[in-house]
Amino acid sequence: MNLQRLLFATLSVAGLFFADTVRGQEAARTWTNTQGKTVVAGFGGVEDGKVILKMANGQSVPVALDQLSAADQDFVKAQATAVPAPTASGAGQPSPGRIPVDKRVWPETVAVPTKSLDIAVVSESAPDRKYIYRSESFEFTSQAKLAGSVMKEVARTFEATKTLVSQLPWGVECKPPVGLERYQAALYETRADYVAAGGPENSGGVYMSGDKIFKIPFPSLGMEKRGQTYFKNDNYRADT
C-alpha cells in the first residue's frame, strides 16, 4: 500500500484513542484523505509541501497535501500559517514528533495478550437487537448475537489496534475517554444501519467524539451471515 495511505490509515485508528482529548483543542478539525478515511487533528501549517497535523498528544505528523480531500486542500490553501518555530523553552528537548519520520522506530511485531481477548457476555436482548460483550479494553454493543469465537476475532482487531497505537513512535498513551472504564464500540449489521446511526456513507467506520463511540458496520469487520449465524469471512484481512 502507498506509504501516505498507510500513514493516514494508522492516524485514523489512532484517532479512536485520543479524539476525545483533541476535541477540546481550538484548532482541532476532522481531516479526510482521498480514500475517505478520517482523523481528528489540529492544523500545524505546511512544510515542504506536506500538511502538519497536530495530534492530541502534541506530536506533529506530516501528510502529503495531495493525499487530502479537495475540501481539506482548500482549507489548507486558505491558511497562511507556517509551522511555528520551536520556542526557547522547548529547545534541546526533542520529542517523537520532532524526530524525522525516517529516523523513528516502528514496532516490528505487535503481540496481543491472550487475556485481553477473554470475552464476557454482559447482556443479550433479541427484541432490542442489543447484545453487549466486553474484552479487556473494549465494550461492544452489537445489533446481532455473536458466537464467542467470532466476538474474540472482532476483539482481536480492536485490541491489536490499541496495542499497535501504544507502540507507535508518537508517544500516544491509550486510555478510554474520561468517565469510561472501557472504549465503547457499536457494531451494526448492515451499512444501512450504520448510516442511520450517523456513520458517513462513504466510510468503513467512524469515531463519534460527541458520543465517545467507535461505530463500524459488520462488513468492515469481515463478518457475513450464513443461515442465522455470523462468521468471519475466510478471505478477510485485518491489515490496512
Residue frames as a rotation matrix with the C-alpha (Angstrom) as fourth column:
MET 1
0.576 0.818 0.000 0.00
0.818 -0.576 0.000 0.00
0.000 0.000 -1.000 0.00
ASN 2
0.198 -0.436 0.878 1.12
0.297 -0.827 -0.478 3.57
0.934 0.355 -0.034 -0.69
LEU 3
-0.587 -0.556 -0.588 3.09
0.701 0.015 -0.713 4.87
0.406 -0.831 0.381 2.31
GLN 4
-0.894 0.281 0.350 0.95
-0.360 -0.914 -0.185 8.00
0.268 -0.291 0.918 2.66
ARG 5
0.082 0.969 -0.232 -2.23
-0.510 0.241 0.826 5.91
0.856 0.051 0.514 2.65
LEU 6
0.068 -0.135 -0.989 -0.78
0.600 0.797 -0.068 3.61
0.797 -0.588 0.135 5.28
LEU 7
-0.889 -0.446 -0.108 0.23
0.370 -0.557 -0.743 6.58
0.271 -0.700 0.660 7.43
PHE 8
-0.617 0.709 0.341 -3.22
-0.676 -0.700 0.231 8.14
0.402 -0.088 0.911 7.18
ALA 9
0.227 0.694 -0.684 -4.95
-0.138 0.718 0.683 4.80
0.964 -0.061 0.258 7.87
THR 10
-0.296 -0.427 -0.854 -2.88
0.771 0.421 -0.478 4.45
0.564 -0.800 0.205 11.04
LEU 11
-0.977 -0.026 0.211 -3.70
-0.073 -0.892 -0.446 8.02
0.200 -0.451 0.870 12.07
SER 12
-0.194 0.981 0.005 -7.41
-0.592 -0.121 0.797 7.23
0.783 0.152 0.604 11.61
VAL 13
0.293 0.233 -0.927 -7.13
0.443 0.826 0.348 4.31
0.847 -0.513 0.138 14.01
ALA 14
-0.679 -0.619 -0.395 -5.06
0.649 -0.254 -0.717 6.39
0.343 -0.743 0.574 16.43
GLY 15
-0.666 0.480 0.571 -7.88
-0.391 -0.877 0.281 8.92
0.635 -0.036 0.772 16.45
LEU 16
0.281 0.788 -0.548 -10.04
0.116 0.538 0.835 6.37
0.953 -0.298 0.060 18.22
PHE 17
0.143 -0.314 -0.939 -7.79
0.910 0.415 0.000 6.57
0.390 -0.854 0.345 21.28
PHE 18
-0.562 -0.385 -0.732 -7.28
0.720 -0.664 -0.203 10.32
-0.408 -0.641 0.650 21.63
ALA 19
-0.503 0.446 0.741 -10.00
0.500 -0.549 0.670 12.05
0.705 0.707 0.053 19.64
ASP 20
0.541 0.759 -0.362 -11.84
0.732 -0.214 0.646 12.81
0.413 -0.615 -0.672 22.86
THR 21
0.116 -0.599 -0.792 -8.80
0.750 -0.470 0.466 14.80
-0.652 -0.648 0.395 24.01
VAL 22
-0.815 -0.518 0.261 -8.06
0.546 -0.534 0.646 16.59
-0.195 0.668 0.718 20.75
ARG 23
-0.019 0.917 0.399 -11.71
0.886 -0.170 0.432 17.57
0.464 0.362 -0.809 20.53
GLY 24
0.648 0.317 -0.692 -11.06
0.690 -0.628 0.358 20.25
-0.321 -0.710 -0.626 23.14
GLN 25
-0.443 -0.863 -0.242 -8.30
0.619 -0.490 0.613 21.94
-0.648 0.122 0.752 21.19
GLU 26
0.096 0.527 -0.844 -9.30
-0.179 -0.825 -0.536 25.16
-0.979 0.202 0.015 19.47
ALA 27
-0.254 -0.301 -0.919 -7.70
-0.905 -0.260 0.335 24.25
-0.340 0.917 -0.206 16.11
ALA 28
-0.732 -0.050 0.679 -8.93
-0.010 0.998 0.063 20.64
-0.681 0.039 -0.731 16.04
ARG 29
0.085 0.763 -0.640 -10.93
-0.930 -0.170 -0.326 19.58
-0.357 0.623 0.696 12.98
THR 30
0.395 0.110 0.912 -11.75
0.065 0.987 -0.147 16.41
-0.916 0.117 0.383 11.06
TRP 31
-0.255 -0.572 -0.780 -9.45
-0.845 -0.259 0.467 15.68
-0.469 0.778 -0.417 8.13
THR 32
0.664 0.498 0.558 -10.37
-0.114 0.805 -0.582 13.30
-0.739 0.323 0.591 5.30
ASN 33
-0.484 -0.868 -0.109 -7.95
-0.289 0.041 0.956 11.67
-0.826 0.494 -0.271 2.88
THR 34
-0.451 0.270 -0.851 -8.59
-0.893 -0.124 0.433 10.65
0.012 0.955 0.297 -0.73
GLN 35
-0.816 0.146 -0.559 -9.66
0.040 0.979 0.198 7.20
0.577 0.140 -0.805 0.47
GLY 36
0.156 0.963 0.218 -12.41
-0.164 -0.192 0.968 8.61
0.974 -0.186 0.128 2.68
LYS 37
0.129 -0.171 -0.977 -10.64
0.873 0.486 0.030 7.87
0.470 -0.857 0.212 5.96
THR 38
0.573 0.211 0.792 -10.80
-0.054 -0.954 0.294 10.50
0.818 -0.211 -0.535 8.68
VAL 39
-0.168 -0.602 -0.781 -8.71
0.911 0.208 -0.356 11.68
0.377 -0.771 0.513 11.60
VAL 40
0.888 0.452 0.089 -9.23
0.362 -0.804 0.472 14.44
0.285 -0.387 -0.877 14.17
ALA 41
-0.027 -0.949 -0.315 -6.26
0.985 -0.079 0.152 16.79
-0.169 -0.306 0.937 14.48
GLY 42
0.574 0.129 -0.809 -5.21
0.180 -0.983 -0.029 20.42
-0.799 -0.129 -0.588 14.56
PHE 43
0.837 -0.289 0.464 -3.61
0.445 -0.132 -0.886 22.30
0.317 0.948 0.018 11.66
GLY 44
0.530 -0.715 -0.455 0.07
0.455 -0.212 0.865 22.97
-0.715 -0.666 0.213 12.20
GLY 45
0.287 -0.404 -0.869 0.92
-0.630 -0.763 0.146 24.63
-0.721 0.506 -0.473 8.91
VAL 46
0.999 0.001 0.046 2.74
0.037 0.589 -0.807 23.34
-0.028 0.808 0.589 5.82
GLU 47
0.241 -0.970 0.007 6.32
-0.569 -0.135 0.811 22.15
-0.786 -0.200 -0.585 5.48
ASP 48
-0.746 -0.654 -0.125 7.91
-0.464 0.376 0.802 21.07
-0.477 0.657 -0.584 2.18
GLY 49
-0.550 0.601 -0.581 4.53
-0.651 0.128 0.748 20.50
0.524 0.789 0.321 0.58
LYS 50
-0.493 0.360 -0.792 3.24
0.497 0.864 0.084 18.46
0.714 -0.352 -0.605 3.49
VAL 51
0.270 0.673 0.689 0.44
-0.403 -0.571 0.716 19.39
0.875 -0.470 0.117 5.86
ILE 52
-0.821 -0.559 -0.116 1.44
-0.085 0.320 -0.943 19.13
0.565 -0.764 -0.311 9.51
LEU 53
0.308 0.940 -0.147 -1.29
-0.030 0.163 0.986 17.54
0.951 -0.299 0.078 11.61
LYS 54
-0.596 -0.463 0.656 -1.09
-0.612 -0.266 -0.744 18.39
0.519 -0.845 -0.125 15.31
MET 55
-0.183 0.497 -0.848 -2.19
0.281 0.853 0.439 15.40
0.942 -0.158 -0.296 17.34
ALA 56
0.748 0.634 0.196 -3.79
-0.015 -0.278 0.960 15.47
0.663 -0.721 -0.198 20.78
ASN 57
0.738 -0.509 -0.444 -0.56
0.649 0.355 0.673 14.46
-0.185 -0.784 0.592 22.49
GLY 58
0.633 -0.456 -0.626 1.31
-0.231 -0.883 0.409 17.38
-0.739 -0.114 -0.664 20.95
GLN 59
-0.287 -0.765 0.576 3.04
0.396 0.453 0.799 15.42
-0.872 0.457 0.172 18.23
SER 60
0.157 0.248 -0.956 3.29
-0.721 -0.633 -0.283 16.69
-0.675 0.733 0.080 14.64
VAL 61
-0.151 -0.131 0.980 2.64
0.378 0.908 0.180 14.29
-0.913 0.398 -0.088 11.76
PRO 62
-0.533 -0.123 -0.837 3.24
-0.591 -0.654 0.472 15.25
-0.606 0.746 0.276 8.10
VAL 63
0.033 0.581 0.814 0.76
0.511 0.690 -0.513 14.21
-0.859 0.433 -0.274 5.39
ALA 64
-0.862 -0.382 0.333 1.15
0.461 -0.318 0.829 14.97
-0.210 0.868 0.450 1.69
LEU 65
-0.599 0.640 -0.481 -1.27
-0.465 -0.767 -0.442 17.69
-0.652 -0.041 0.757 0.58
ASP 66
-0.441 0.432 -0.787 -2.43
-0.841 0.108 0.530 15.70
0.314 0.896 0.316 -2.45
GLN 67
-0.821 0.179 -0.542 -3.49
0.266 0.960 -0.085 12.84
0.506 -0.214 -0.836 -0.17
LEU 68
-0.755 0.572 -0.321 -6.13
0.172 -0.301 -0.938 15.04
-0.633 -0.763 0.129 1.44
SER 69
0.049 0.880 0.472 -9.68
0.923 0.141 -0.358 15.62
-0.382 0.453 -0.805 0.21
ALA 70
-0.242 -0.076 0.967 -10.42
0.708 -0.696 0.123 18.59
0.664 0.714 0.222 -2.04
ALA 71
0.746 0.599 0.290 -12.18
0.220 -0.633 0.743 20.35
0.629 -0.490 -0.604 0.85
ASP 72
0.738 -0.535 -0.412 -9.18
0.496 0.016 0.868 19.90
-0.458 -0.845 0.278 3.12
GLN 73
-0.243 -0.836 0.492 -6.81
0.968 -0.175 0.180 21.08
-0.064 0.520 0.852 0.40
ASP 74
0.132 0.380 0.915 -8.92
0.453 -0.845 0.286 24.21
0.882 0.377 -0.284 0.03
PHE 75
0.958 0.219 -0.186 -8.81
0.251 -0.320 0.914 24.72
0.141 -0.922 -0.361 3.79
VAL 76
0.298 -0.932 -0.206 -5.02
0.790 0.120 0.601 24.43
-0.535 -0.342 0.772 3.81
LYS 77
-0.337 -0.434 0.836 -4.62
0.880 -0.462 0.115 26.80
0.336 0.774 0.537 0.88
ALA 78
0.492 0.620 0.611 -6.82
0.327 -0.782 0.530 29.32
0.807 -0.061 -0.587 2.65
GLN 79
0.888 -0.244 -0.390 -4.49
0.360 -0.158 0.919 29.34
-0.286 -0.957 -0.052 5.62
ALA 80
0.605 -0.741 0.290 -1.34
-0.134 -0.454 -0.881 31.40
0.785 0.494 -0.374 5.56
THR 81
0.781 -0.223 0.583 0.09
-0.607 -0.054 0.793 29.80
-0.145 -0.973 -0.177 8.65
ALA 82
0.089 -0.830 -0.551 3.64
-0.492 0.444 -0.749 28.49
0.866 0.338 -0.368 8.72
VAL 83
0.541 0.032 -0.840 4.70
0.554 0.738 0.385 25.90
0.632 -0.674 0.382 11.23
PRO 84
0.917 -0.170 0.361 5.79
-0.356 -0.757 0.548 27.79
0.180 -0.631 -0.755 14.38
ALA 85
0.024 -0.974 -0.226 9.50
-0.281 0.210 -0.936 27.73
0.959 0.086 -0.269 15.11
PRO 86
0.210 0.014 -0.978 10.50
0.774 0.609 0.175 25.92
0.597 -0.793 0.117 18.31
THR 87
0.834 0.114 0.540 10.44
-0.200 -0.849 0.489 28.21
0.515 -0.516 -0.685 21.32
ALA 88
-0.127 -0.950 0.287 13.46
-0.684 -0.125 -0.718 28.76
0.718 -0.287 -0.634 23.51
SER 89
-0.012 0.177 0.984 11.83
-0.948 0.312 -0.067 26.81
-0.319 -0.934 0.164 26.32
GLY 90
0.859 0.407 0.309 11.42
-0.300 0.891 -0.340 23.82
-0.414 0.200 0.888 24.02
ALA 91
0.483 -0.746 -0.459 14.96
-0.683 0.007 -0.730 23.91
0.548 0.666 -0.506 22.62
GLY 92
-0.558 -0.830 0.020 17.07
-0.702 0.459 -0.546 20.91
0.444 -0.318 -0.838 23.42
GLN 93
-0.474 0.481 0.738 14.03
-0.478 0.563 -0.674 18.85
-0.739 -0.673 -0.037 24.42
PRO 94
-0.761 0.139 -0.634 13.39
-0.585 0.276 0.763 16.54
0.281 0.951 -0.129 21.45
SER 95
-0.111 0.783 0.611 10.09
-0.561 0.458 -0.689 14.68
-0.820 -0.420 0.389 21.28
PRO 96
-0.331 0.010 0.944 8.95
0.512 0.842 0.171 11.87
-0.793 0.540 -0.283 18.94
GLY 97
0.680 0.712 0.175 7.08
0.547 -0.334 -0.767 14.45
-0.488 0.617 -0.617 16.88
ARG 98
0.714 -0.465 -0.523 10.28
-0.553 -0.833 -0.014 16.39
-0.429 0.300 -0.852 16.13
ILE 99
-0.288 -0.796 0.533 12.30
-0.160 0.589 0.792 13.35
-0.944 0.143 -0.297 15.08
PRO 100
-0.447 0.097 -0.889 12.38
-0.888 -0.167 0.428 12.99
-0.107 0.981 0.161 11.27
VAL 101
0.595 0.803 0.033 9.96
-0.787 0.591 -0.176 10.36
-0.161 0.079 0.984 10.01
ASP 102
0.605 -0.377 -0.702 12.77
-0.276 0.728 -0.628 8.22
0.747 0.573 0.336 8.59
LYS 103
-0.522 -0.832 0.186 14.50
-0.438 0.075 -0.896 8.21
0.731 -0.549 -0.404 11.98
ARG 104
0.012 0.614 0.789 11.57
-0.999 0.041 -0.016 6.96
-0.042 -0.788 0.614 14.03
VAL 105
-0.934 -0.352 -0.053 11.49
-0.350 0.935 -0.051 3.36
0.068 -0.029 -0.997 15.18
TRP 106
0.047 0.987 -0.155 8.34
-0.937 0.098 0.336 1.42
0.347 0.129 0.929 14.30
PRO 107
0.019 -0.010 1.000 7.40
-0.672 0.740 0.020 -1.83
-0.740 -0.672 0.007 16.04
GLU 108
-0.767 -0.362 -0.529 8.37
-0.638 0.514 0.573 -4.91
0.064 0.777 -0.626 14.02
THR 109
-0.571 0.626 -0.531 5.63
0.366 0.773 0.518 -7.05
0.735 0.101 -0.671 15.55
VAL 110
-0.445 0.525 0.725 2.58
-0.821 -0.564 -0.095 -6.48
0.359 -0.638 0.682 17.71
ALA 111
-0.766 0.152 -0.625 1.56
0.274 0.956 -0.104 -9.20
0.582 -0.251 -0.774 20.15
VAL 112
-0.046 0.842 0.538 -1.93
-0.666 -0.427 0.612 -9.16
0.745 -0.330 0.580 21.66
PRO 113
-0.831 -0.268 0.488 -2.04
-0.555 0.471 -0.686 -10.66
-0.047 -0.840 -0.540 25.17
THR 114
-0.726 0.554 -0.408 -4.32
0.269 0.775 0.572 -13.71
0.633 0.306 -0.712 25.22
LYS 115
-0.590 0.487 -0.644 -6.02
0.744 0.017 -0.668 -12.46
-0.314 -0.873 -0.372 28.37
SER 116
-0.751 0.280 -0.599 -7.16
-0.281 -0.955 -0.095 -9.29
-0.598 0.097 0.795 26.61
LEU 117
-0.690 0.475 -0.546 -9.29
-0.563 0.122 0.817 -11.44
0.455 0.871 0.184 24.27
ASP 118
-0.849 0.470 -0.243 -11.29
0.525 0.688 -0.501 -13.12
-0.068 -0.553 -0.830 27.03
ILE 119
-0.670 0.662 0.337 -14.90
-0.184 -0.587 0.788 -12.25
0.719 0.466 0.515 26.18
ALA 120
-0.861 0.475 -0.181 -17.56
0.297 0.181 -0.938 -11.57
-0.412 -0.861 -0.297 28.80
VAL 121
-0.446 0.810 0.381 -21.24
0.545 -0.091 0.833 -11.53
0.710 0.579 -0.401 27.89
VAL 122
-0.993 0.099 0.061 -22.85
-0.113 -0.688 -0.716 -8.56
-0.029 -0.718 0.695 29.64
SER 123
-0.208 0.972 0.107 -26.37
-0.197 0.066 -0.978 -8.85
-0.958 -0.225 0.178 28.24
GLU 124
-0.994 -0.021 0.104 -28.26
0.095 0.258 0.961 -10.14
-0.047 0.966 -0.255 25.20
SER 125
-0.241 0.955 -0.170 -31.69
-0.008 -0.177 -0.984 -8.94
-0.970 -0.236 0.050 24.05
ALA 126
-0.680 0.023 0.733 -33.09
0.689 0.361 0.628 -10.15
-0.250 0.932 -0.262 20.73
PRO 127
0.390 0.910 0.141 -36.17
0.909 -0.356 -0.217 -7.84
-0.147 0.213 -0.966 20.80
ASP 128
0.764 -0.135 -0.631 -33.94
0.023 -0.971 0.236 -4.78
-0.645 -0.195 -0.739 21.25
ARG 129
0.789 -0.582 0.199 -31.26
0.384 0.212 -0.899 -6.01
0.480 0.785 0.391 18.84
LYS 130
0.477 -0.608 0.635 -28.80
-0.726 -0.680 -0.106 -5.26
0.496 -0.410 -0.765 21.60
TYR 131
0.858 -0.328 -0.396 -26.01
0.432 0.878 0.208 -7.62
0.280 -0.349 0.894 22.59
ILE 132
0.694 -0.597 0.402 -23.23
-0.657 -0.754 0.014 -6.35
0.295 -0.274 -0.915 24.84
TYR 133
0.777 -0.550 -0.306 -19.83
0.565 0.824 -0.045 -8.01
0.277 -0.138 0.951 25.09
ARG 134
0.836 -0.538 0.110 -16.57
-0.536 -0.757 0.373 -7.00
-0.118 -0.371 -0.921 26.74
SER 135
0.476 -0.833 -0.282 -12.91
0.523 0.526 -0.671 -7.66
0.707 0.172 0.686 26.14
GLU 136
-0.090 -0.575 -0.813 -10.16
0.994 -0.100 -0.040 -6.27
-0.058 -0.812 0.581 28.34
SER 137
-0.811 -0.384 -0.443 -10.21
0.381 -0.919 0.098 -2.74
-0.445 -0.089 0.891 26.89
PHE 138
-0.869 0.483 -0.110 -13.46
-0.387 -0.525 0.758 -2.53
0.308 0.701 0.643 24.93
GLU 139
-0.460 0.837 0.297 -17.19
0.084 0.374 -0.924 -2.79
-0.884 -0.400 -0.243 25.41
PHE 140
-0.992 0.084 -0.095 -19.01
-0.096 -0.008 0.995 -3.82
0.082 0.996 0.016 22.23
THR 141
-0.220 0.973 0.071 -22.70
-0.260 0.012 -0.966 -3.22
-0.940 -0.231 0.250 21.60
SER 142
-0.983 -0.180 0.014 -23.76
-0.058 0.384 0.921 -5.41
-0.172 0.905 -0.388 18.69
GLN 143
-0.269 0.931 -0.245 -27.05
-0.955 -0.290 -0.055 -5.48
-0.123 0.219 0.968 16.79
ALA 144
0.534 0.413 -0.738 -26.80
-0.542 0.837 0.075 -9.26
0.648 0.360 0.671 16.45
LYS 145
0.803 -0.233 0.548 -25.82
-0.363 0.538 0.761 -12.16
-0.472 -0.810 0.348 18.67
LEU 146
0.375 -0.768 -0.520 -22.23
-0.738 0.092 -0.668 -13.21
0.561 0.634 -0.532 18.07
ALA 147
0.850 -0.142 -0.507 -20.62
0.302 0.920 0.250 -16.51
0.431 -0.366 0.825 18.96
GLY 148
0.813 -0.554 -0.180 -17.73
0.023 -0.279 0.960 -16.36
-0.582 -0.784 -0.214 21.40
SER 149
0.023 -0.848 0.530 -15.21
0.777 0.348 0.524 -17.35
-0.629 0.400 0.667 18.72
VAL 150
0.184 0.120 0.975 -16.42
0.847 -0.523 -0.096 -14.60
0.498 0.844 -0.198 16.36
MET 151
0.964 0.212 0.163 -16.51
0.097 -0.845 0.526 -12.00
0.249 -0.491 -0.835 19.10
LYS 152
0.532 -0.839 -0.117 -12.95
0.365 0.103 0.925 -12.92
-0.764 -0.535 0.361 20.04
GLU 153
-0.172 -0.589 0.789 -11.82
0.976 0.006 0.217 -12.23
-0.132 0.808 0.574 16.47
VAL 154
0.550 0.420 0.722 -13.64
0.494 -0.861 0.125 -8.88
0.674 0.288 -0.681 16.49
ALA 155
0.972 -0.195 -0.127 -11.99
0.024 -0.457 0.889 -8.02
-0.232 -0.868 -0.440 19.79
ARG 156
0.243 -0.941 0.236 -8.62
0.783 0.334 0.525 -9.07
-0.573 0.057 0.817 18.38
THR 157
0.104 -0.142 0.984 -8.91
0.841 -0.516 -0.164 -6.38
0.531 0.845 0.066 15.69
PHE 158
0.764 0.280 0.582 -9.60
-0.001 -0.901 0.434 -3.67
0.646 -0.332 -0.688 18.27
GLU 159
0.893 -0.450 -0.028 -7.16
0.067 0.071 0.995 -4.85
-0.446 -0.890 0.093 20.94
ALA 160
0.180 -0.855 0.486 -4.40
0.943 0.291 0.164 -5.27
-0.282 0.429 0.858 18.35
THR 161
0.300 -0.002 0.954 -5.04
0.551 -0.816 -0.175 -1.73
0.779 0.579 -0.243 17.10
LYS 162
0.960 0.072 0.270 -4.80
-0.175 -0.597 0.783 -0.37
0.218 -0.799 -0.561 20.65
THR 163
0.627 -0.775 0.077 -1.55
0.431 0.428 0.794 -2.26
-0.648 -0.465 0.603 21.20
LEU 164
0.121 -0.566 0.816 -0.14
0.980 -0.060 -0.188 -1.03
0.155 0.822 0.547 17.89
VAL 165
0.572 0.173 0.802 -1.01
0.230 -0.972 0.046 2.62
0.787 0.158 -0.596 18.56
SER 166
0.979 -0.189 0.081 0.55
-0.129 -0.258 0.957 2.45
-0.160 -0.947 -0.277 22.03
GLN 167
0.372 -0.889 0.266 3.80
0.564 0.444 0.696 1.21
-0.738 -0.109 0.666 20.46
LEU 168
0.569 -0.142 0.810 4.00
0.728 -0.370 -0.577 3.75
0.381 0.918 -0.107 17.63
PRO 169
-0.397 -0.868 -0.299 6.71
0.916 -0.352 -0.195 6.44
0.064 -0.351 0.934 17.95
TRP 170
-0.192 0.417 0.888 4.21
0.236 -0.859 0.454 9.21
0.953 0.297 0.066 18.68
GLY 171
-0.967 -0.248 0.056 4.02
-0.002 -0.213 -0.977 8.95
0.254 -0.945 0.205 22.47
VAL 172
-0.159 0.981 0.112 0.29
-0.614 -0.187 0.767 8.15
0.773 0.054 0.632 22.43
GLU 173
-0.964 -0.045 0.263 -0.96
-0.249 0.508 -0.825 6.92
-0.096 -0.860 -0.501 25.79
CYS 174
-0.522 0.796 -0.306 -4.04
-0.097 0.302 0.949 4.81
0.847 0.525 -0.080 25.15
LYS 175
-0.936 0.331 -0.121 -6.72
0.161 0.098 -0.982 5.46
-0.314 -0.938 -0.145 27.74
PRO 176
-0.240 0.924 0.296 -10.53
0.952 0.165 0.257 5.27
0.189 0.344 -0.920 27.48
PRO 177
-0.203 0.247 0.947 -12.37
0.122 -0.954 0.275 8.61
0.971 0.172 0.163 27.38
VAL 178
-0.918 -0.154 0.365 -12.79
-0.297 -0.340 -0.892 10.32
0.262 -0.928 0.267 30.72
GLY 179
-0.265 0.852 0.452 -15.56
-0.918 -0.078 -0.389 8.72
-0.296 -0.518 0.803 32.74
LEU 180
0.708 0.498 -0.501 -15.48
-0.653 0.731 -0.198 5.38
0.268 0.467 0.843 30.92
GLU 181
0.424 -0.526 0.737 -13.90
-0.427 0.602 0.675 2.14
-0.799 -0.601 0.031 32.08
ARG 182
-0.249 -0.450 0.857 -13.52
0.573 0.646 0.505 0.83
-0.781 0.617 0.097 28.51
TYR 183
-0.879 0.010 -0.477 -13.59
-0.394 -0.579 0.713 2.15
-0.269 0.815 0.513 24.96
GLN 184
-0.012 0.957 0.288 -17.08
-0.122 0.285 -0.951 1.91
-0.992 -0.047 0.113 23.50
ALA 185
-0.912 -0.250 -0.324 -17.73
-0.352 0.074 0.933 0.33
-0.209 0.966 -0.155 20.10
ALA 186
0.104 0.986 0.130 -21.08
-0.467 0.164 -0.869 -0.07
-0.878 0.029 0.477 18.34
LEU 187
-0.894 -0.412 0.179 -21.33
-0.093 0.560 0.824 -2.81
-0.439 0.719 -0.538 15.69
TYR 188
-0.042 0.918 -0.393 -24.04
-0.722 -0.300 -0.623 -2.58
-0.690 0.258 0.676 13.02
GLU 189
0.119 0.172 0.978 -25.41
0.256 0.946 -0.198 -5.47
-0.959 0.274 0.068 10.99
THR 190
0.358 0.085 0.930 -25.72
0.931 0.048 -0.363 -3.53
-0.076 0.995 -0.062 7.75
ARG 191
-0.755 -0.619 0.216 -24.29
0.646 -0.758 0.088 -0.40
0.109 0.206 0.972 6.21
ALA 192
-0.131 0.802 0.583 -27.84
0.225 -0.549 0.805 0.99
0.966 0.236 -0.108 6.20
ASP 193
0.711 0.342 -0.614 -27.98
0.635 0.061 0.770 0.57
0.300 -0.938 -0.174 9.99
TYR 194
-0.153 -0.899 -0.409 -24.56
0.953 -0.244 0.179 2.18
-0.261 -0.363 0.895 10.27
VAL 195
-0.742 -0.086 0.665 -25.51
0.418 -0.835 0.359 5.21
0.525 0.544 0.655 8.17
ALA 196
0.283 0.943 0.177 -28.82
0.294 -0.261 0.920 5.55
0.913 -0.209 -0.351 10.05
ALA 197
0.644 -0.106 -0.757 -26.79
0.764 0.053 0.643 5.75
-0.028 -0.993 0.115 13.27
GLY 198
0.878 -0.242 -0.414 -24.77
-0.159 -0.961 0.225 8.66
-0.452 -0.132 -0.882 11.94
GLY 199
0.026 -0.917 0.397 -21.95
0.409 0.372 0.833 6.91
-0.912 0.141 0.385 10.11
PRO 200
-0.139 -0.139 -0.980 -20.67
-0.700 -0.686 0.197 8.72
-0.700 0.714 -0.002 6.98
GLU 201
0.793 0.609 -0.004 -21.95
-0.429 0.554 -0.714 6.98
-0.432 0.568 0.701 3.84
ASN 202
0.750 -0.546 -0.374 -18.56
-0.229 0.317 -0.921 6.55
0.621 0.776 0.112 2.20
SER 203
-0.134 -0.801 0.584 -16.72
-0.937 -0.088 -0.337 5.27
0.321 -0.593 -0.739 5.24
GLY 204
-0.066 0.037 -0.997 -15.94
-0.019 0.999 0.039 1.90
0.998 0.022 -0.065 6.75
GLY 205
0.189 0.114 -0.975 -16.06
0.945 0.250 0.213 3.13
0.268 -0.961 -0.060 10.35
VAL 206
0.016 -0.138 0.990 -16.01
0.048 -0.989 -0.139 6.34
0.999 0.050 -0.009 12.36
TYR 207
-0.553 -0.162 -0.817 -15.22
0.821 0.060 -0.568 7.64
0.141 -0.985 0.099 15.82
MET 208
0.287 0.727 0.624 -18.02
0.399 -0.683 0.612 9.91
0.871 0.074 -0.486 17.11
SER 209
-0.706 -0.708 -0.002 -16.29
0.313 -0.310 -0.898 12.21
0.635 -0.634 0.441 19.58
GLY 210
-0.376 0.635 0.674 -19.56
-0.737 -0.646 0.197 13.59
0.561 -0.423 0.712 20.90
ASP 211
0.716 0.695 -0.069 -20.84
-0.558 0.629 0.542 10.13
0.420 -0.349 0.838 21.83
LYS 212
-0.100 -0.869 0.485 -17.37
-0.962 0.209 0.176 8.76
-0.255 -0.449 -0.857 22.58
ILE 213
0.422 0.333 0.843 -18.20
-0.128 0.943 -0.308 5.71
-0.897 0.022 0.441 20.46
PHE 214
-0.715 -0.577 -0.396 -16.43
-0.549 0.111 0.828 3.98
-0.434 0.809 -0.396 17.62
LYS 215
0.354 0.917 0.184 -19.05
-0.446 0.338 -0.829 2.89
-0.822 0.212 0.528 15.08
ILE 216
-0.665 -0.606 -0.436 -18.45
-0.693 0.283 0.663 0.24
-0.279 0.743 -0.608 12.46
PRO 217
0.437 0.859 -0.266 -20.66
-0.898 0.395 -0.195 -1.99
-0.062 0.324 0.944 10.25
PHE 218
0.585 -0.146 0.798 -20.26
-0.151 0.947 0.284 -5.77
-0.797 -0.287 0.532 10.18
PRO 219
0.939 -0.211 0.272 -18.95
0.331 0.339 -0.881 -5.81
0.094 0.917 0.388 6.57
SER 220
0.566 -0.765 0.306 -15.97
-0.582 -0.634 -0.508 -3.64
0.583 0.110 -0.805 7.60
LEU 221
0.070 -0.504 0.861 -15.02
-0.906 0.329 0.267 -6.34
-0.418 -0.798 -0.433 10.11
GLY 222
-0.667 -0.358 -0.653 -15.28
-0.676 0.659 0.330 -9.09
0.312 0.661 -0.682 7.52
MET 223
-0.720 0.464 0.516 -18.43
-0.133 0.637 -0.759 -10.61
-0.681 -0.615 -0.397 9.04
GLU 224
-0.607 0.571 -0.554 -21.01
-0.677 -0.007 0.736 -12.37
0.416 0.821 0.390 6.91
LYS 225
-0.111 0.697 0.709 -24.21
-0.828 0.330 -0.454 -14.24
-0.550 -0.637 0.540 7.71
ARG 226
-0.737 -0.048 -0.674 -24.55
-0.439 0.792 0.424 -17.93
0.514 0.609 -0.605 6.89
GLY 227
-0.278 0.758 -0.590 -28.00
0.691 0.584 0.426 -19.13
0.668 -0.289 -0.686 7.76
GLN 228
0.788 0.587 0.188 -28.79
0.256 -0.589 0.766 -17.49
0.561 -0.555 -0.614 11.10
THR 229
0.675 -0.614 -0.409 -25.20
0.546 0.043 0.836 -17.21
-0.495 -0.789 0.364 12.30
TYR 230
0.889 -0.438 -0.137 -22.45
-0.448 -0.762 -0.468 -14.69
0.101 0.477 -0.873 11.67
PHE 231
0.625 -0.767 0.148 -18.96
0.698 0.633 0.333 -15.83
-0.349 -0.105 0.931 10.72
LYS 232
0.200 -0.662 -0.723 -15.72
-0.365 -0.735 0.572 -14.09
-0.909 0.149 -0.388 9.87
ASN 233
0.936 0.095 -0.338 -15.10
-0.350 0.182 -0.919 -14.18
-0.026 0.979 0.204 6.13
ASP 234
0.672 -0.698 0.248 -12.18
0.551 0.694 0.463 -16.53
-0.495 -0.175 0.851 5.44
ASN 235
0.159 -0.605 0.780 -10.72
0.905 -0.226 -0.360 -14.00
0.394 0.763 0.512 2.99
TYR 236
0.929 0.244 0.278 -10.96
0.127 -0.916 0.380 -11.04
0.347 -0.317 -0.882 5.36
ARG 237
-0.106 -0.982 -0.159 -7.69
0.808 0.008 -0.589 -9.27
0.580 -0.191 0.792 6.17
ALA 238
0.687 0.402 -0.605 -7.42
0.717 -0.511 0.475 -7.00
-0.118 -0.760 -0.639 9.19
ASP 239
-0.354 -0.871 -0.340 -4.41
0.742 -0.483 0.465 -5.07
-0.569 -0.088 0.818 7.89
THR 240
0.287 0.420 -0.861 -4.58
-0.094 -0.882 -0.462 -1.72
-0.953 0.214 -0.214 6.08
